[in-house]
Amino acid sequence: MPETPDLAEYQWPTCAPCGRQLRHDELGRTACRLCQDRTDLALRQLPGPRGLYAQLATVLNPGAGRGEGRVTGSRTAPLPLRLEPLSLAARGGVVTVLQAWLIDWHELLGWRYPRWQGDLQQQLDQVVKALQVNLEWAATKHPAFGDFAQEVSSLVRQCERQTTGERPERPVSVACPCGTVLRVTVSTPGARCRGCSTQYARSEVLELPLAVRAAA
């Protein structure tokens, strides 16, 4: 007689980005449709002449954005450009990160290496469009869609902080019942405990108790 599976050990499939349990009509997917929609919305904020990427060019000069690089005295000269938005706008920043993901998707699908045309703004527009076209496949089949979704969200938040002056979210330490300390922010989509491998959804990780600081 075949052994009956131990239902007590069965774990219902969860969404990679947020950690919540998948609905019946989402079984077999890597991510829930809500996280797919959130990622699509994040991507939509980047391209175009009024998108977050284009806005980075308006805060490159010292004194722009949050005022970083302002000179309060005459001892030192200001930097020619603000490094934070420059690192996001230049090659190696937002465009390169997204292109690396699209290359990865092409390799998994067996497609030819994608080609880039035009300047960085045009390449950004192209890669975002290509990622959006294939987002349904990635959210369904790509094993690292959770990492992709979190990286896109992080890029958008970084661009927003540079263009709007928004301060970075302050991380807090929460404690898993196993004793492991997790560092999270208010917008953390979910987290996996390094100690016991428990996957927490966003609402669950925010409900964990604050970690007690060790005595000095």
N, C-alpha and C positions, 0 to 999 in steps of 0.2 A: 504494500500500500504506500503511495506517495505521501511524504510528510506534508502536513497542513502548515502553510506559512504562519509564522507568529505575527498576528496583526498588531500586537503591542509594540513590535520593533519597526513597523512600517511608518515611514515619514511621508506625508503628503508633499508632492512637488511644490517648490516655492519659486517665486520670481527672483532672478539673479540680482537686479538692481535694488529692489526695495525689501525683499525677503518675505513678503506676504504670500499666503497660500494661493496657488493658481485656482481659478474657477474651473468648473468642469469643461467649459468650452475653450479653455486655455491650456488644457493638459497637452503635453508634448512640446510646448513652447519654452524658450529660454526666459522670456520676460512677459509680464502681463501687458495687456493692451494699454493700460493707464500709463505705465512707464514708457511704452513705445510712443504714446502721444506726447508725454512730457519731453522726451528726447527730440521728437520732431519739432516741438515748439521752441526748444532751446536752439536747435539748428537754424530755425527761421529768423532768429534774432541777429544772426551774424552777417549774412550777405547783403548786397545792395548798397547804393550810394548813401543811404541813411542807416545802414546796419551798424552794429557795434564794432565790427572790424574797421569800417571806413571812419568811424568816429575816433579811433585811436590816433589818426593823423592830426586831429584837432587838439590833442593834449600832449604833443611831443615837446613843445617848448617849455623851458623852465618857468614856473609860475602858473602853469595851466593845471587843470584838474583839481587835486586836493591841495595845491600850493607847494608840492614837493619841489625842491630845487630853487626856491626863492632865496634871494640873498638878503640877509638882514644887516650886513655890514660891508666894509670894503676890503676885508682881509683876503677873501678868496673870490675868484670869478665863478660864475655859474657854469654848470655843465652845459655843453651845446645842445643836448637833447636829454629828456627824461628817460632813464634806462628801463623803467617798468613797462610803459606802453610800447617802447621801441622793441623790447624783447618779444612782446606778443605780436607785434605787427611785422617784424622782420622774418626772413627765412630762418626756420628753426622754431618758430612760434606757432601761432594758431594754424596757419595754412599747412605747415609741414606735419603737424600732429594729425590733422584730419586726412591729409594725403597718405600718411603711413597706414591709417586705418583702412582707407579705400584700397590700397595695395594689398593689404591682408585679405580683404573680402574677395578681391579678384583672384588671389592665389587659391583660396578655398573653393571658389566656384569654377576654377580652371579657365578663367578668362585671361585675355592678353593684358599686359602691363598697361595701366591707364596713362594717357598722355596729357600733359598740361600745356596750355596755350595762354599767351598774354602775360601781363604783369601779375603781381601777387594778389591784387584785388580781383582780377578776372579769374585767377586760379582758385581763389577762395569761393567765388560764386559757383564755379564749375564743380568743385569737389563737394560742396554742400548739396547741390542739386543731385549729384550722383549718389550721395549717401542717403538722401531722402527717398530716391527712387527705389533703393534696395533695402530700406529700413524694415519693411515687413519681413523680408527673408531673414535679415540679421536678428531681429527680435524673436523670430521663430526658431532659427537653426544655429546661429553663431554661439559657440560655447563661451565666448568672452564678451557677450553683449553687455553684461553688467559693468565691466571695466570701461567699455566704450561709452555707455550712458553716463557714468560718473565723470569721465574725462571731459565729455562735451559740456556737462553741467559746470565743471570746474573752470573750463575756458570761458564760458559765458559770464560766470561770476567775476573772474579776474578782469575781463573787459569792462564789465559794469563798474567795478570799483575804480578803474582808471578813468573812465569817462564821466561818471556821475559823482565821484568823490565818496562813494559809500565805503564805510569802514569794514575791514574783514570781520567775519563772524568770529566771536571768541569761543574757542573750544572748551568743553568742560569734561571732567573725568567722571565716568559712571562705573559702577561695579557690577560685574556679572556674579550670579550666585556661586560660581566656582572660585571666585576670588580674583579673577583677571580684571584689570582696569582697562576700560575702553575710552578713547578720546573721540567725542562727537560734537556736532554743532546742531543748531536748531533745524537746519535744512538737510541734515544727514538722511539719505534715503533709506538706510538700513545698515546693519553691521553684522559681521561674523566674529564671534569670540575666538581669539587665538588659543585660549586654554582648553575649552571643551568643544569647540566647533559649533556651538549653538548659533543658528541664524536668527537675527532679530529683525523684524520689520521696523519701519520708521517709528510708529507709535509705541512699539514695545521697547525699543532701545531708549526712547526718551522717558519712559516710565521707570527705568532702572534707577536705583538709589545712587546719590552722589558718592563718589569714592572718598573714604576718610584719609586725609593726609597723614603720612607717617610722622611720628614725633621726631623733632630734630635731635 
